[in-house]
Amino acid sequence: MHGGDGQGVGGIKKARIEIIPLIDVIFFLLATFVLFTLSLNKSNGLSVLLPSSTTSIPRDPTGSHTISVTSDGTLAWDKDPVTLDEFLQRLVQYKAQEPDGRILINGDERAFFAQAIYVFDEARKAGFTKVFIETRVRQN
């Protein structure tokens, strides 16, 4: 006769799925995924599809301003969309406040190359010597 003691016929235990260890593993994977995702996007600029490069090195955006060039050609100072005149004014103001400041160019890979070169050129004309173009790491 089959009793309610968790044993099947002949005294053999039935297989059980333990839920608590499964939940622990799922939360560990979720936390790992969230932390990994947060570490990917350390940019202060708009979210754009960066061009890929095998020699790419992630840069820390602290102590710098990020100029984003979107795929439709608009510019943004950090996350704030700006016109060309506002961009030039902010460059001059930033140079006056922080003479040794850094500029990170965060250009979408679908943006025209001339737009990124314009931003690079204007930053150099304003006197910035630390101007970097952001890329993402390409897997070999």
C-alpha positions as CSV (number, residue, x, y, z in Angstrom):
1,M,0.0,0.0,0.0
2,H,1.2,3.5,-0.8
3,G,1.6,5.8,2.2
4,G,1.9,9.5,2.6
5,D,5.5,9.3,3.7
6,G,7.1,10.4,0.4
7,Q,8.2,6.9,-0.5
8,G,7.1,5.0,-3.5
9,V,6.5,1.3,-3.9
10,G,9.1,-0.9,-2.3
11,G,10.6,1.9,0.0
12,I,12.3,3.8,-2.9
13,K,12.2,7.7,-2.4
14,K,10.6,9.7,-5.1
15,A,12.7,12.4,-6.8
16,R,12.0,15.9,-5.7
17,I,13.0,19.2,-7.3
18,E,14.5,21.5,-4.6
19,I,13.2,25.0,-5.3
20,I,15.4,27.1,-2.9
21,P,18.8,26.3,-4.5
22,L,17.2,26.9,-7.9
23,I,16.1,30.3,-6.8
24,D,19.5,31.1,-5.5
25,V,21.1,30.2,-8.8
26,I,18.6,32.3,-10.7
27,F,19.2,35.4,-8.5
28,F,23.0,34.9,-8.8
29,L,22.7,34.9,-12.6
30,L,20.4,37.9,-12.6
31,A,22.7,39.9,-10.4
32,T,25.7,39.0,-12.6
33,F,23.8,40.0,-15.7
34,V,22.8,43.3,-14.2
35,L,26.3,44.2,-13.0
36,F,27.8,43.2,-16.4
37,T,25.2,45.3,-18.2
38,L,25.9,48.3,-16.0
39,S,29.6,48.1,-16.6
40,L,29.2,48.2,-20.3
41,N,27.7,51.6,-20.5
42,K,29.8,54.1,-18.6
43,S,29.3,56.9,-21.1
44,N,27.9,60.3,-20.1
45,G,26.7,60.8,-23.7
46,L,23.6,59.7,-25.6
47,S,23.0,56.1,-26.3
48,V,24.5,55.5,-29.7
49,L,25.8,52.5,-31.6
50,L,29.6,53.0,-31.3
51,P,31.9,51.8,-34.0
52,S,33.8,48.7,-33.1
53,S,37.6,48.3,-32.8
54,T,39.8,45.4,-31.7
55,T,42.1,47.8,-29.9
56,S,39.4,49.6,-28.1
57,I,40.0,50.6,-24.4
58,P,37.1,51.6,-22.2
59,R,37.6,55.1,-20.9
60,D,36.3,56.5,-17.6
61,P,34.1,59.5,-18.4
62,T,34.7,61.2,-15.0
63,G,36.5,64.6,-15.4
64,S,35.5,64.9,-19.0
65,H,32.6,65.9,-21.2
66,T,31.1,63.6,-23.8
67,I,30.0,65.0,-27.2
68,S,27.6,62.6,-29.0
69,V,27.1,62.6,-32.7
70,T,23.9,60.8,-33.5
71,S,23.1,58.9,-36.7
72,D,20.9,61.7,-37.9
73,G,23.7,64.3,-37.4
74,T,22.6,66.0,-34.2
75,L,25.0,66.9,-31.5
76,A,24.6,66.4,-27.7
77,W,26.8,67.8,-24.9
78,D,26.8,64.9,-22.4
79,K,23.1,64.0,-22.6
80,D,21.8,67.4,-23.6
81,P,21.0,68.0,-27.3
82,V,22.7,71.2,-28.5
83,T,22.9,73.3,-31.7
84,L,26.2,74.0,-33.3
85,D,26.4,77.5,-31.7
86,E,25.6,76.1,-28.2
87,F,28.3,73.4,-28.8
88,L,30.9,76.0,-29.6
89,Q,29.9,78.2,-26.6
90,R,30.1,75.2,-24.2
91,L,33.5,74.3,-25.6
92,V,34.8,77.8,-24.8
93,Q,33.2,77.8,-21.4
94,Y,34.6,74.3,-20.5
95,K,38.1,75.4,-21.7
96,A,37.9,78.4,-19.4
97,Q,36.8,76.4,-16.4
98,E,39.0,73.4,-17.0
99,P,42.1,74.2,-19.1
100,D,43.3,70.6,-19.0
101,G,39.9,69.0,-19.5
102,R,39.2,65.9,-21.7
103,I,36.6,65.6,-24.5
104,L,35.2,62.2,-25.4
105,I,33.5,61.9,-28.9
106,N,30.7,59.4,-28.7
107,G,29.8,59.0,-32.4
108,D,27.2,56.6,-33.8
109,E,28.8,54.3,-36.4
110,R,26.1,55.3,-38.9
111,A,26.9,59.0,-38.5
112,F,28.9,60.8,-41.3
113,F,32.6,60.8,-40.7
114,A,32.7,64.5,-41.4
115,Q,30.5,65.3,-38.4
116,A,32.8,63.5,-36.0
117,I,35.8,65.3,-37.6
118,Y,34.1,68.6,-37.2
119,V,33.6,68.0,-33.4
120,F,37.3,66.8,-33.2
121,D,38.5,69.8,-35.1
122,E,36.5,72.4,-33.1
123,A,37.7,70.8,-29.8
124,R,41.3,71.1,-31.0
125,K,40.8,74.7,-32.1
126,A,39.4,75.5,-28.6
127,G,42.7,74.3,-27.2
128,F,41.9,70.8,-26.0
129,T,44.8,68.3,-26.4
130,K,43.0,65.4,-24.8
131,V,40.3,64.5,-27.4
132,F,39.3,60.8,-27.6
133,I,37.0,58.9,-30.0
134,E,34.9,56.3,-28.1
135,T,34.6,52.8,-29.6
136,R,33.3,49.4,-28.5
137,V,35.4,46.3,-28.3
138,R,35.1,44.1,-31.3
139,Q,35.3,40.3,-30.6
140,N,37.9,38.5,-32.8
